[in-house]
Amino acid sequence: ELTRQPPGHPWAAQLPTELRLFVAGEPCAADPARRSPVAPEGWAIFRWRIHCERSGLRTIESRLLEADAASHTHFTRVDTPDGDGRVRERVLVTGRDAPWPIDTPAGEPPPGSLGAYLTLGALHIATGWDHLAFVLALLLVASSLREVAGLVTGFTVGHSLTLGLAVLGVVRPDANAVEVLIGFSIALVAVENAWLVSGRDRFLPRAVAGVLSSAAALALLGSGLLPPLAWVGLALFSACHFGLLRRTQRAGAVRAVVAFAFGLVHGFGFAGILMELSLPTEQLVTVLFGFNVGVELGQLAAVALAWPLLRLLARSRPEGARRLVETLSAAIFGLGLFWLVSRNFG
């Protein structure tokens, strides 16, 4: 069993009792777990032997981390060379899922993983507060359903592209740097919202440039995760973005392009949990399709909930709608800045 190990957590004692194998409905006896001295950096490998006295259909039940993190998500992979040779994967949620039958009864097709990864994608977006904050920030100043469609499409195309490239192993970005950039994307779009509703003055773009230049100076002194050139690049990107918005009459089109660009970053964030698995090549299409569709369904559900409420308020109380945009943009900016600073300097 390969799993992350929190410092000081008694995995060796808990694993055999919280991850159990049943045969014909009866639990199998398990020896104590032993930690392997060889493991990838940041990981721990535990092995233990299980003794089953009878034969029959086998099932796995997980109660891992139930006392510490209810509804924790676990990736389970079973390779049974004595069976049909098929590698089976499933996402097990502690405290929610019933025991998982890893054997296929006679006459039934092998279990697929499409539904499990579709569910995982939906859960990932539903519990990914940074991704939801970014989507809400995009919606706050959208003036029409057509503009919403352009923003959502741009974001979807961007994160679908990088999700596939990352899981297929074509691109392997630094996960920590991706998390920093996600925080930046949220903060920048929130500032953009405030700038658009306040009359497009010159103060906010200059303030953004000043903050990013200060971050570059700190990076030169060895502080933070991102290198100085990355901050310089973000400053140039921000300056060009505000410059285009100031000169164009089609702000929605510019924002859709930015949604695509930041979607590329968020796609690497979505891919993080899948990149940790050693997925068989023949199942990559199923996994990618299921997970991405799940993400899209969760994202569309968030849009379908937020957008009508925003439009209803905008039509009934225009001044109240403006104050709401300013208030929510300020709150989202605070979240984005917190994630940016904590992930870069934490």
PyMOL commands that set and color helices and strands:
alter all, ss='L'
color gray80, all
select helices_A, chain A and resi 11-18+114-127+129-140+145-167+175-197+203-220+228-247+251-275+281-316+318-345
alter helices_A, ss='H'
color red, helices_A
select strands_A, chain A and resi 2-3+19-23+26-27+29-30+34-35+44-47+50-51+58-62+73-79+87-93+100-101
alter strands_A, ss='S'
color yellow, strands_A
deselect
rebuild
show_as cartoon
